[in-house]
Amino acid sequence: MATTENSRTAPEAPAPETAAFADRLMGVLNDGMLALLTSVGHRTGLFDTMSTLPPATSTEIAEAAGLQERYVREWLGGMVVGGIVAYEPDGRRYRLPPGHVPALVRASGPDNLAALMEYVGLVGRVEDEVVEAFRRGGGVPYSAYPRFQEIQAQDTARVYDAALVDVLIPFAQGVTERLHEGIDALDVGTGHGHAPIVLARAFPRSRFTGLDQSAQGLAAGTAEAAQLGLGNVTFVESDSTRIPGTYDLITAFDVIHDLARPAETLDAIAAALRPGGVFLMGDMAASSNLEDNIGHPLGPTLYGISLFYCMTTSLSTGGAGLGTVWGEQTARRMLADAGFTGVETHSIEGDPFNLYYVATKGRD
């Protein structure tokens, strides 16, 4: 018997695995948009404002934050359906649940995860250029990221202010005491120079130098140091492979794996350390082996930021383009190649991105 149009077999339901994966991708799409909305909440100060208010209308929140109500109302809608903000239909009032506040406000310091969402919008700016680099090779230059140093300075300052003096420096045994006595220290890839400024305030007898290629970043550091009246911190504009002078302590936070010539930089750091000197390095908390990073709580974020920034900016200058090839195994090998001994690693709560290395240079 011929099959008629009305008797055609209904399409088969998708396999459970297919349906589950489609649901997951829908979640990815929603969470991607939610990340951008969260970034907006951080940048505009809406989370900080709402944390001080009782349940309030969109008009009241906008007035308190000094923002346009129509934009605030639409943003609040996304926050409500995304499960970040609570909503009371009777009265159309919004509130931040108390349990959400620590992860959303600036006052939380390193616990403020909303600040990290700014990276999503930043890397999204260069998607077209990165797609083109897939086809032609090369990379996207640092100049294509106008706010990167500002965002990174804000991000890392949360950790420096909370932990640099009392947690990170003590990882290097005896260095705290030496800093109190008075030594020379250098921060490579200092950006806005906040790390040496924090140390200069804590250890007035020591002398600190911040080195970077960004004149804009160094200007920000110089201005902050002047505002604080610090006479024991200076800034030098130079390539990381050409380090002037010698030092007892050298630091480099979240910078080595980004560089065009990381091996040469580590060689320069080793050469600039005085006998018995210490190198304290904070860098990507991941493995050099892909299989070890499966299940990493920030795995997609690490690979995403690497592809859209770390790797491509290095490749844009003909550099190594390490990206996520850098990891603990590669870091240890490169430190050993540069002549460092006794490498130790540490991690700290509130900084899931970095592993901290203490590498010593043997006395001659």
SESEVO-878163 format. One record per residue (C-alpha): x, y, z; residue number from 0. Coordinates in nm, 4 decimals, decimal comma. Layout:
<atoms>
<atom X="X" Y="Y" Z="Z" nr="NUM"/>
...
</atoms>
This chain:
<atoms>
<atom X="0,0000" Y="0,0000" Z="0,0000" nr="0"/>
<atom X="0,1342" Y="0,3400" Z="-0,0933" nr="1"/>
<atom X="0,2257" Y="0,5761" Z="0,1887" nr="2"/>
<atom X="0,0171" Y="0,8930" Z="0,1902" nr="3"/>
<atom X="0,1266" Y="1,2315" Z="0,3230" nr="4"/>
<atom X="-0,0958" Y="1,1923" Z="0,6285" nr="5"/>
<atom X="0,0521" Y="0,8534" Z="0,7190" nr="6"/>
<atom X="0,4174" Y="0,9501" Z="0,7083" nr="7"/>
<atom X="0,6220" Y="0,8346" Z="1,0032" nr="8"/>
<atom X="0,6854" Y="1,1097" Z="1,2612" nr="9"/>
<atom X="1,0508" Y="1,2126" Z="1,2960" nr="10"/>
<atom X="1,2397" Y="1,0243" Z="1,5603" nr="11"/>
<atom X="1,3081" Y="1,2005" Z="1,8862" nr="12"/>
<atom X="1,6726" Y="1,2975" Z="1,9286" nr="13"/>
<atom X="1,8897" Y="1,0540" Z="2,1177" nr="14"/>
<atom X="1,9256" Y="1,1360" Z="2,4886" nr="15"/>
<atom X="2,2906" Y="1,2289" Z="2,4395" nr="16"/>
<atom X="2,2027" Y="1,4707" Z="2,1588" nr="17"/>
<atom X="1,9228" Y="1,6306" Z="2,3581" nr="18"/>
<atom X="2,1444" Y="1,6676" Z="2,6648" nr="19"/>
<atom X="2,4221" Y="1,8281" Z="2,4606" nr="20"/>
<atom X="2,1760" Y="2,0703" Z="2,2990" nr="21"/>
<atom X="2,0554" Y="2,1656" Z="2,6455" nr="22"/>
<atom X="2,4125" Y="2,2234" Z="2,7520" nr="23"/>
<atom X="2,4765" Y="2,4551" Z="2,4583" nr="24"/>
<atom X="2,1632" Y="2,6490" Z="2,5434" nr="25"/>
<atom X="2,3099" Y="2,6903" Z="2,8898" nr="26"/>
<atom X="2,6397" Y="2,8084" Z="2,7413" nr="27"/>
<atom X="2,4555" Y="3,0733" Z="2,5391" nr="28"/>
<atom X="2,2596" Y="3,1934" Z="2,8403" nr="29"/>
<atom X="2,5662" Y="3,1976" Z="3,0643" nr="30"/>
<atom X="2,7666" Y="3,3874" Z="2,8028" nr="31"/>
<atom X="2,5062" Y="3,6614" Z="2,7985" nr="32"/>
<atom X="2,4846" Y="3,6496" Z="3,1770" nr="33"/>
<atom X="2,8607" Y="3,7011" Z="3,2009" nr="34"/>
<atom X="2,8317" Y="4,0205" Z="2,9971" nr="35"/>
<atom X="2,5381" Y="4,1409" Z="3,2057" nr="36"/>
<atom X="2,7375" Y="4,0694" Z="3,5210" nr="37"/>
<atom X="3,0320" Y="4,2662" Z="3,3829" nr="38"/>
<atom X="2,8012" Y="4,5622" Z="3,3250" nr="39"/>
<atom X="2,6763" Y="4,5346" Z="3,6823" nr="40"/>
<atom X="3,0331" Y="4,5472" Z="3,8085" nr="41"/>
<atom X="3,1506" Y="4,8312" Z="3,5847" nr="42"/>
<atom X="2,8498" Y="5,0538" Z="3,6550" nr="43"/>
<atom X="2,8626" Y="4,9903" Z="4,0295" nr="44"/>
<atom X="2,5109" Y="4,8487" Z="4,0325" nr="45"/>
<atom X="2,6040" Y="4,5537" Z="4,2517" nr="46"/>
<atom X="2,7787" Y="4,7814" Z="4,5009" nr="47"/>
<atom X="2,4765" Y="5,0121" Z="4,5064" nr="48"/>
<atom X="2,2210" Y="4,7334" Z="4,5448" nr="49"/>
<atom X="2,4180" Y="4,5754" Z="4,8289" nr="50"/>
<atom X="2,3432" Y="4,8860" Z="5,0380" nr="51"/>
<atom X="1,9720" Y="4,9105" Z="4,9529" nr="52"/>
<atom X="1,6612" Y="4,7369" Z="5,0850" nr="53"/>
<atom X="1,4320" Y="4,5860" Z="4,8193" nr="54"/>
<atom X="1,3955" Y="4,8721" Z="4,5696" nr="55"/>
<atom X="1,2327" Y="4,9613" Z="4,2394" nr="56"/>
<atom X="1,4318" Y="5,0088" Z="3,9213" nr="57"/>
<atom X="1,3794" Y="5,3847" Z="3,9545" nr="58"/>
<atom X="1,5176" Y="5,3868" Z="4,3090" nr="59"/>
<atom X="1,8174" Y="5,1737" Z="4,2096" nr="60"/>
<atom X="1,8926" Y="5,3890" Z="3,9058" nr="61"/>
<atom X="1,8755" Y="5,7087" Z="4,1101" nr="62"/>
<atom X="2,1022" Y="5,5666" Z="4,3796" nr="63"/>
<atom X="2,3556" Y="5,4555" Z="4,1178" nr="64"/>
<atom X="2,3292" Y="5,7718" Z="3,9076" nr="65"/>
<atom X="2,2256" Y="5,5752" Z="3,5978" nr="66"/>
<atom X="1,9471" Y="5,5739" Z="3,3387" nr="67"/>
<atom X="1,6394" Y="5,3880" Z="3,4637" nr="68"/>
<atom X="1,5440" Y="5,2254" Z="3,1328" nr="69"/>
<atom X="1,8858" Y="5,0604" Z="3,1024" nr="70"/>
<atom X="1,8868" Y="4,9610" Z="3,4676" nr="71"/>
<atom X="1,5420" Y="4,8029" Z="3,4354" nr="72"/>
<atom X="1,6451" Y="4,5915" Z="3,1363" nr="73"/>
<atom X="1,9642" Y="4,4850" Z="3,3101" nr="74"/>
<atom X="1,7675" Y="4,3905" Z="3,6202" nr="75"/>
<atom X="1,5446" Y="4,1697" Z="3,4056" nr="76"/>
<atom X="1,8466" Y="3,9726" Z="3,2904" nr="77"/>
<atom X="1,9758" Y="3,9480" Z="3,6456" nr="78"/>
<atom X="1,6409" Y="3,8149" Z="3,7692" nr="79"/>
<atom X="1,5917" Y="3,5463" Z="3,5018" nr="80"/>
<atom X="1,9592" Y="3,4543" Z="3,5446" nr="81"/>
<atom X="1,9119" Y="3,3865" Z="3,9144" nr="82"/>
<atom X="2,1471" Y="3,6590" Z="4,0391" nr="83"/>
<atom X="1,8929" Y="3,9168" Z="4,1608" nr="84"/>
<atom X="1,5682" Y="3,8386" Z="4,3464" nr="85"/>
<atom X="1,2406" Y="3,9993" Z="4,2375" nr="86"/>
<atom X="0,9206" Y="4,0823" Z="4,4244" nr="87"/>
<atom X="0,6394" Y="4,1239" Z="4,1664" nr="88"/>
<atom X="0,4164" Y="4,2873" Z="4,4262" nr="89"/>
<atom X="0,5709" Y="4,6329" Z="4,4209" nr="90"/>
<atom X="0,8197" Y="4,5475" Z="4,1441" nr="91"/>
<atom X="1,1148" Y="4,5540" Z="4,3788" nr="92"/>
<atom X="1,4578" Y="4,4015" Z="4,3335" nr="93"/>
<atom X="1,7172" Y="4,2909" Z="4,5873" nr="94"/>
<atom X="2,0518" Y="4,1174" Z="4,6030" nr="95"/>
<atom X="2,0236" Y="3,7965" Z="4,8095" nr="96"/>
<atom X="2,2698" Y="3,8258" Z="5,1013" nr="97"/>
<atom X="2,4437" Y="3,5060" Z="4,9960" nr="98"/>
<atom X="2,5210" Y="3,6533" Z="4,6529" nr="99"/>
<atom X="2,6733" Y="3,9776" Z="4,7766" nr="100"/>
<atom X="3,0292" Y="3,8565" Z="4,8581" nr="101"/>
<atom X="3,0878" Y="3,7347" Z="4,5024" nr="102"/>
<atom X="2,9565" Y="4,0542" Z="4,3436" nr="103"/>
<atom X="3,0854" Y="4,3618" Z="4,5270" nr="104"/>
<atom X="3,4198" Y="4,5402" Z="4,5253" nr="105"/>
<atom X="3,4402" Y="4,5386" Z="4,9039" nr="106"/>
<atom X="3,4931" Y="4,1607" Z="4,8907" nr="107"/>
<atom X="3,8406" Y="4,2016" Z="4,7434" nr="108"/>
<atom X="3,9671" Y="3,8739" Z="4,5947" nr="109"/>
<atom X="3,6271" Y="3,7094" Z="4,6502" nr="110"/>
<atom X="3,4631" Y="3,9459" Z="4,3990" nr="111"/>
<atom X="3,4053" Y="3,7262" Z="4,0932" nr="112"/>
<atom X="3,1995" Y="3,9862" Z="3,9064" nr="113"/>
<atom X="3,5201" Y="4,1720" Z="3,8218" nr="114"/>
<atom X="3,6483" Y="3,8727" Z="3,6245" nr="115"/>
<atom X="3,3503" Y="3,8942" Z="3,3869" nr="116"/>
<atom X="3,5086" Y="4,1994" Z="3,2230" nr="117"/>
<atom X="3,7437" Y="3,9669" Z="3,0381" nr="118"/>
<atom X="3,4505" Y="3,8232" Z="2,8416" nr="119"/>
<atom X="3,3611" Y="4,1566" Z="2,6852" nr="120"/>
<atom X="3,7263" Y="4,2448" Z="2,6317" nr="121"/>
<atom X="3,8146" Y="3,9359" Z="2,4298" nr="122"/>
<atom X="3,4870" Y="3,9579" Z="2,2394" nr="123"/>
<atom X="3,6120" Y="4,2845" Z="2,0880" nr="124"/>
<atom X="3,8789" Y="4,1018" Z="1,8895" nr="125"/>
<atom X="3,6836" Y="3,7992" Z="1,7665" nr="126"/>
<atom X="3,6984" Y="3,9145" Z="1,4031" nr="127"/>
<atom X="4,0760" Y="3,9640" Z="1,4192" nr="128"/>
<atom X="4,1323" Y="3,6264" Z="1,5862" nr="129"/>
<atom X="3,9169" Y="3,4494" Z="1,3257" nr="130"/>
<atom X="4,1272" Y="3,6142" Z="1,0558" nr="131"/>
<atom X="4,4457" Y="3,4956" Z="1,2303" nr="132"/>
<atom X="4,3121" Y="3,1382" Z="1,2070" nr="133"/>
<atom X="4,3231" Y="3,1836" Z="0,8288" nr="134"/>
<atom X="4,6369" Y="3,3892" Z="0,7704" nr="135"/>
<atom X="4,8482" Y="3,3122" Z="1,0775" nr="136"/>
<atom X="5,0168" Y="3,5720" Z="1,2938" nr="137"/>
<atom X="4,8171" Y="3,7228" Z="1,5758" nr="138"/>
<atom X="4,6326" Y="4,0205" Z="1,7200" nr="139"/>
<atom X="4,8560" Y="4,2990" Z="1,8544" nr="140"/>
<atom X="4,8432" Y="4,4259" Z="2,2109" nr="141"/>
<atom X="4,7185" Y="4,7632" Z="2,0817" nr="142"/>
<atom X="4,3841" Y="4,5996" Z="1,9915" nr="143"/>
<atom X="4,3044" Y="4,5619" Z="2,3639" nr="144"/>
<atom X="4,2619" Y="4,9190" Z="2,4902" nr="145"/>
<atom X="4,1366" Y="4,8217" Z="2,8371" nr="146"/>
<atom X="4,3388" Y="4,5079" Z="2,9037" nr="147"/>
<atom X="4,5982" Y="4,6631" Z="3,1316" nr="148"/>
<atom X="4,3287" Y="4,8524" Z="3,3213" nr="149"/>
<atom X="4,1244" Y="4,5350" Z="3,3767" nr="150"/>
<atom X="4,4288" Y="4,3302" Z="3,4706" nr="151"/>
<atom X="4,5462" Y="4,5983" Z="3,7136" nr="152"/>
<atom X="4,2047" Y="4,5977" Z="3,8791" nr="153"/>
<atom X="4,1979" Y="4,2174" Z="3,8904" nr="154"/>
<atom X="4,5460" Y="4,1643" Z="4,0290" nr="155"/>
<atom X="4,5156" Y="4,4508" Z="4,2774" nr="156"/>
<atom X="4,2456" Y="4,2496" Z="4,4555" nr="157"/>
<atom X="4,5067" Y="3,9815" Z="4,5238" nr="158"/>
<atom X="4,8004" Y="4,2145" Z="4,5918" nr="159"/>
<atom X="4,6102" Y="4,4209" Z="4,8481" nr="160"/>
<atom X="4,4884" Y="4,1138" Z="5,0318" nr="161"/>
<atom X="4,7828" Y="3,8764" Z="5,0067" nr="162"/>
<atom X="5,1053" Y="4,0124" Z="4,8580" nr="163"/>
<atom X="5,2723" Y="4,1202" Z="5,1812" nr="164"/>
<atom X="5,1315" Y="3,8643" Z="5,4252" nr="165"/>
<atom X="5,0974" Y="3,5542" Z="5,2043" nr="166"/>
<atom X="5,2924" Y="3,5671" Z="4,8777" nr="167"/>
<atom X="5,6195" Y="3,7200" Z="4,9954" nr="168"/>
<atom X="5,6461" Y="3,4802" Z="5,2938" nr="169"/>
<atom X="5,6420" Y="3,1888" Z="5,0466" nr="170"/>
<atom X="6,0069" Y="3,2844" Z="4,9899" nr="171"/>
<atom X="6,1687" Y="3,1941" Z="5,3202" nr="172"/>
<atom X="6,3596" Y="3,4789" Z="5,4823" nr="173"/>
<atom X="6,2647" Y="3,7414" Z="5,2222" nr="174"/>
<atom X="6,0223" Y="3,9272" Z="5,4504" nr="175"/>
<atom X="6,2985" Y="3,9831" Z="5,7045" nr="176"/>
<atom X="6,5398" Y="4,0964" Z="5,4333" nr="177"/>
<atom X="6,2830" Y="4,3413" Z="5,2956" nr="178"/>
<atom X="6,2432" Y="4,4930" Z="5,6409" nr="179"/>
<atom X="6,6214" Y="4,5338" Z="5,6604" nr="180"/>
<atom X="6,6484" Y="4,6874" Z="5,3138" nr="181"/>
<atom X="6,7140" Y="4,5208" Z="4,9753" nr="182"/>
<atom X="6,6654" Y="4,5950" Z="4,6054" nr="183"/>
<atom X="6,3615" Y="4,4441" Z="4,4337" nr="184"/>
<atom X="6,2305" Y="4,4476" Z="4,0761" nr="185"/>
<atom X="5,8840" Y="4,3688" Z="3,9362" nr="186"/>
<atom X="5,8957" Y="4,2567" Z="3,5709" nr="187"/>
<atom X="5,5923" Y="4,3329" Z="3,3558" nr="188"/>
<atom X="5,4645" Y="4,5607" Z="3,6287" nr="189"/>
<atom X="5,1739" Y="4,7086" Z="3,4294" nr="190"/>
<atom X="5,0261" Y="4,9878" Z="3,6427" nr="191"/>
<atom X="5,2898" Y="4,9193" Z="3,9069" nr="192"/>
<atom X="5,0564" Y="4,8352" Z="4,1926" nr="193"/>
<atom X="5,2620" Y="4,5376" Z="4,3173" nr="194"/>
<atom X="5,5851" Y="4,7328" Z="4,3834" nr="195"/>
<atom X="5,3772" Y="5,0144" Z="4,5345" nr="196"/>
<atom X="5,2144" Y="4,7751" Z="4,7826" nr="197"/>
<atom X="5,5581" Y="4,6419" Z="4,8746" nr="198"/>
<atom X="5,7149" Y="4,9883" Z="4,8954" nr="199"/>
<atom X="5,4535" Y="5,0943" Z="5,1493" nr="200"/>
<atom X="5,5064" Y="4,7811" Z="5,3589" nr="201"/>
<atom X="5,8866" Y="4,7843" Z="5,3479" nr="202"/>
<atom X="6,0105" Y="5,1462" Z="5,3547" nr="203"/>
<atom X="6,3777" Y="5,0478" Z="5,3948" nr="204"/>
<atom X="6,3837" Y="4,8541" Z="5,0676" nr="205"/>
<atom X="6,4023" Y="4,9950" Z="4,7149" nr="206"/>
<atom X="6,1560" Y="4,8849" Z="4,4454" nr="207"/>
<atom X="6,1579" Y="4,9143" Z="4,0676" nr="208"/>
<atom X="5,8752" Y="4,8358" Z="3,8263" nr="209"/>
<atom X="5,9695" Y="4,7472" Z="3,4677" nr="210"/>
<atom X="5,7325" Y="4,7438" Z="3,1705" nr="211"/>
<atom X="5,7130" Y="4,8399" Z="2,8021" nr="212"/>
<atom X="5,3878" Y="5,0332" Z="2,8485" nr="213"/>
<atom X="5,4482" Y="5,4032" Z="2,9027" nr="214"/>
<atom X="5,0790" Y="5,4447" Z="2,9872" nr="215"/>
<atom X="5,0941" Y="5,1800" Z="3,2578" nr="216"/>
<atom X="5,4139" Y="5,3220" Z="3,4061" nr="217"/>
<atom X="5,2592" Y="5,6687" Z="3,4127" nr="218"/>
<atom X="4,9727" Y="5,5296" Z="3,6208" nr="219"/>
<atom X="5,2199" Y="5,3702" Z="3,8619" nr="220"/>
<atom X="5,4258" Y="5,6883" Z="3,8880" nr="221"/>
<atom X="5,1135" Y="5,8905" Z="3,9633" nr="222"/>
<atom X="4,9990" Y="5,6487" Z="4,2346" nr="223"/>
<atom X="5,3428" Y="5,6452" Z="4,3972" nr="224"/>
<atom X="5,3545" Y="6,0255" Z="4,3958" nr="225"/>
<atom X="5,0069" Y="6,0493" Z="4,5443" nr="226"/>
<atom X="5,1157" Y="5,8197" Z="4,8274" nr="227"/>
<atom X="5,4414" Y="6,0086" Z="4,8779" nr="228"/>
<atom X="5,6585" Y="5,7024" Z="4,8193" nr="229"/>
<atom X="6,0247" Y="5,7769" Z="4,7612" nr="230"/>
<atom X="6,1427" Y="5,4168" Z="4,7465" nr="231"/>
<atom X="5,9743" Y="5,3064" Z="4,4229" nr="232"/>
<atom X="6,0702" Y="5,3963" Z="4,0654" nr="233"/>
<atom X="5,9600" Y="5,2816" Z="3,7195" nr="234"/>
<atom X="6,1628" Y="5,1921" Z="3,4117" nr="235"/>
<atom X="6,0379" Y="5,1574" Z="3,0551" nr="236"/>
<atom X="6,2270" Y="4,8624" Z="2,9054" nr="237"/>
<atom X="6,1935" Y="4,5283" Z="2,7310" nr="238"/>
<atom X="6,1797" Y="4,2363" Z="2,9737" nr="239"/>
<atom X="6,4818" Y="4,0750" Z="2,8090" nr="240"/>
<atom X="6,6971" Y="4,3796" Z="2,8905" nr="241"/>
<atom X="6,6950" Y="4,4302" Z="3,2651" nr="242"/>
<atom X="6,9141" Y="4,7110" Z="3,3983" nr="243"/>
<atom X="7,0914" Y="4,6581" Z="3,7294" nr="244"/>
<atom X="7,0942" Y="4,3683" Z="3,9747" nr="245"/>
<atom X="6,8495" Y="4,2775" Z="4,2488" nr="246"/>
<atom X="6,7975" Y="4,0624" Z="4,5572" nr="247"/>
<atom X="6,4321" Y="3,9901" Z="4,4751" nr="248"/>
<atom X="6,2596" Y="3,9808" Z="4,1365" nr="249"/>
<atom X="5,8874" Y="3,9245" Z="4,0908" nr="250"/>
<atom X="5,6750" Y="3,8630" Z="3,7809" nr="251"/>
<atom X="5,3011" Y="3,8176" Z="3,8161" nr="252"/>
<atom X="5,0884" Y="3,6706" Z="3,5354" nr="253"/>
<atom X="5,3241" Y="3,7879" Z="3,2641" nr="254"/>
<atom X="5,5915" Y="3,5353" Z="3,1591" nr="255"/>
<atom X="5,3631" Y="3,3097" Z="2,9524" nr="256"/>
<atom X="5,2307" Y="3,6143" Z="2,7611" nr="257"/>
<atom X="5,5701" Y="3,7279" Z="2,6393" nr="258"/>
<atom X="5,7128" Y="3,6990" Z="2,2905" nr="259"/>
<atom X="6,0424" Y="3,5724" Z="2,4349" nr="260"/>
<atom X="5,9724" Y="3,4059" Z="2,7687" nr="261"/>
<atom X="6,2915" Y="3,1970" Z="2,7755" nr="262"/>
<atom X="6,5081" Y="3,5021" Z="2,7106" nr="263"/>
<atom X="6,3222" Y="3,6910" Z="2,9829" nr="264"/>
<atom X="6,3871" Y="3,4162" Z="3,2368" nr="265"/>
<atom X="6,7548" Y="3,4201" Z="3,1345" nr="266"/>
<atom X="6,7623" Y="3,7972" Z="3,1900" nr="267"/>
<atom X="6,5956" Y="3,7619" Z="3,5294" nr="268"/>
<atom X="6,8458" Y="3,4976" Z="3,6359" nr="269"/>
<atom X="7,1330" Y="3,7188" Z="3,5223" nr="270"/>
<atom X="6,9922" Y="4,0180" Z="3,7122" nr="271"/>
<atom X="6,9578" Y="3,8287" Z="4,0409" nr="272"/>
<atom X="7,2400" Y="3,8684" Z="4,2862" nr="273"/>
<atom X="7,3878" Y="3,5509" Z="4,4409" nr="274"/>
<atom X="7,1322" Y="3,4049" Z="4,6795" nr="275"/>
<atom X="6,8581" Y="3,6080" Z="4,5131" nr="276"/>
<atom X="6,4964" Y="3,4941" Z="4,4875" nr="277"/>
<atom X="6,2577" Y="3,4956" Z="4,1934" nr="278"/>
<atom X="5,8862" Y="3,4917" Z="4,2846" nr="279"/>
<atom X="5,6651" Y="3,4191" Z="3,9839" nr="280"/>
<atom X="5,2881" Y="3,3972" Z="3,9646" nr="281"/>
<atom X="5,1580" Y="3,2330" Z="3,6477" nr="282"/>
<atom X="4,8898" Y="3,0115" Z="3,4962" nr="283"/>
<atom X="4,7607" Y="2,7420" Z="3,7320" nr="284"/>
<atom X="4,7252" Y="2,4614" Z="3,4810" nr="285"/>
<atom X="4,9063" Y="2,1641" Z="3,3370" nr="286"/>
<atom X="5,1089" Y="2,1696" Z="3,0168" nr="287"/>
<atom X="4,9209" Y="1,8508" Z="2,9215" nr="288"/>
<atom X="4,5688" Y="1,8883" Z="2,7837" nr="289"/>
<atom X="4,4471" Y="1,5624" Z="2,9377" nr="290"/>
<atom X="4,5357" Y="1,6919" Z="3,2853" nr="291"/>
<atom X="4,3218" Y="2,0021" Z="3,2353" nr="292"/>
<atom X="4,0005" Y="1,8116" Z="3,1637" nr="293"/>
<atom X="3,7786" Y="1,8876" Z="3,4601" nr="294"/>
<atom X="3,9765" Y="2,1997" Z="3,5571" nr="295"/>
<atom X="3,7186" Y="2,4339" Z="3,7167" nr="296"/>
<atom X="3,8379" Y="2,7217" Z="3,4979" nr="297"/>
<atom X="3,9509" Y="2,5164" Z="3,1988" nr="298"/>
<atom X="3,7413" Y="2,6834" Z="2,9261" nr="299"/>
<atom X="3,8274" Y="3,0267" Z="3,0677" nr="300"/>
<atom X="4,2011" Y="2,9539" Z="3,0606" nr="301"/>
<atom X="4,1926" Y="2,8290" Z="2,7024" nr="302"/>
<atom X="3,9607" Y="3,1099" Z="2,5944" nr="303"/>
<atom X="4,1722" Y="3,3910" Z="2,7373" nr="304"/>
<atom X="4,4828" Y="3,2231" Z="2,5982" nr="305"/>
<atom X="4,3383" Y="3,2027" Z="2,2457" nr="306"/>
<atom X="4,1914" Y="3,5526" Z="2,2469" nr="307"/>
<atom X="4,4802" Y="3,7274" Z="2,4236" nr="308"/>
<atom X="4,7874" Y="3,5494" Z="2,5617" nr="309"/>
<atom X="4,8795" Y="3,3324" Z="2,2637" nr="310"/>
<atom X="4,7728" Y="3,5683" Z="1,9880" nr="311"/>
<atom X="4,9448" Y="3,8829" Z="2,1196" nr="312"/>
<atom X="5,2696" Y="3,6877" Z="2,1455" nr="313"/>
<atom X="5,2310" Y="3,5475" Z="1,7940" nr="314"/>
<atom X="5,1567" Y="3,8966" Z="1,6598" nr="315"/>
<atom X="5,5210" Y="3,9889" Z="1,7281" nr="316"/>
<atom X="5,6628" Y="3,6627" Z="1,5959" nr="317"/>
<atom X="5,6956" Y="3,5352" Z="1,9503" nr="318"/>
<atom X="5,6670" Y="3,1928" Z="2,1085" nr="319"/>
<atom X="5,2885" Y="3,2037" Z="2,1490" nr="320"/>
<atom X="5,2990" Y="2,9710" Z="2,4479" nr="321"/>
<atom X="4,9425" Y="3,0205" Z="2,5648" nr="322"/>
<atom X="4,8251" Y="2,7086" Z="2,7481" nr="323"/>
<atom X="5,1375" Y="2,5208" Z="2,6393" nr="324"/>
<atom X="5,2722" Y="2,7021" Z="2,9424" nr="325"/>
<atom X="5,1843" Y="2,5105" Z="3,2567" nr="326"/>
<atom X="5,3647" Y="2,3750" Z="3,5586" nr="327"/>
<atom X="5,5698" Y="2,1245" Z="3,3581" nr="328"/>
<atom X="5,6848" Y="2,3823" Z="3,1023" nr="329"/>
<atom X="5,7423" Y="2,6442" Z="3,3701" nr="330"/>
<atom X="5,9658" Y="2,4136" Z="3,5727" nr="331"/>
<atom X="6,1630" Y="2,3138" Z="3,2641" nr="332"/>
<atom X="6,2173" Y="2,6747" Z="3,1563" nr="333"/>
<atom X="6,3151" Y="2,7831" Z="3,5070" nr="334"/>
<atom X="6,5697" Y="2,5005" Z="3,5204" nr="335"/>
<atom X="6,7025" Y="2,5961" Z="3,1763" nr="336"/>
<atom X="6,7528" Y="2,9507" Z="3,3044" nr="337"/>
<atom X="6,9609" Y="2,8206" Z="3,5948" nr="338"/>
<atom X="6,7145" Y="2,8374" Z="3,8813" nr="339"/>
<atom X="6,7264" Y="2,5769" Z="4,1559" nr="340"/>
<atom X="6,5025" Y="2,4623" Z="4,4369" nr="341"/>
<atom X="6,1748" Y="2,5540" Z="4,2669" nr="342"/>
<atom X="5,8710" Y="2,5415" Z="4,4964" nr="343"/>
<atom X="5,5056" Y="2,6004" Z="4,4054" nr="344"/>
<atom X="5,2201" Y="2,7415" Z="4,6119" nr="345"/>
<atom X="4,8584" Y="2,8411" Z="4,5600" nr="346"/>
<atom X="4,6367" Y="3,0803" Z="4,7520" nr="347"/>
<atom X="4,2658" Y="3,1032" Z="4,8171" nr="348"/>
<atom X="4,0949" Y="3,3725" Z="4,6120" nr="349"/>
<atom X="4,3302" Y="3,3416" Z="4,3135" nr="350"/>
<atom X="4,2254" Y="3,0387" Z="4,1081" nr="351"/>
<atom X="4,4167" Y="3,1510" Z="3,8007" nr="352"/>
<atom X="4,7725" Y="3,1453" Z="3,9336" nr="353"/>
<atom X="5,0301" Y="2,9112" Z="4,0757" nr="354"/>
<atom X="5,3140" Y="3,0814" Z="4,2610" nr="355"/>
<atom X="5,6724" Y="2,9694" Z="4,2058" nr="356"/>
<atom X="5,9656" Y="3,0428" Z="4,4341" nr="357"/>
<atom X="6,2909" Y="2,9894" Z="4,2462" nr="358"/>
<atom X="6,6286" Y="3,0507" Z="4,4036" nr="359"/>
<atom X="6,9604" Y="3,1249" Z="4,2438" nr="360"/>
<atom X="7,2471" Y="2,9444" Z="4,4117" nr="361"/>
<atom X="7,5272" Y="3,1387" Z="4,5690" nr="362"/>
<atom X="7,8489" Y="3,1589" Z="4,3695" nr="363"/>
</atoms>
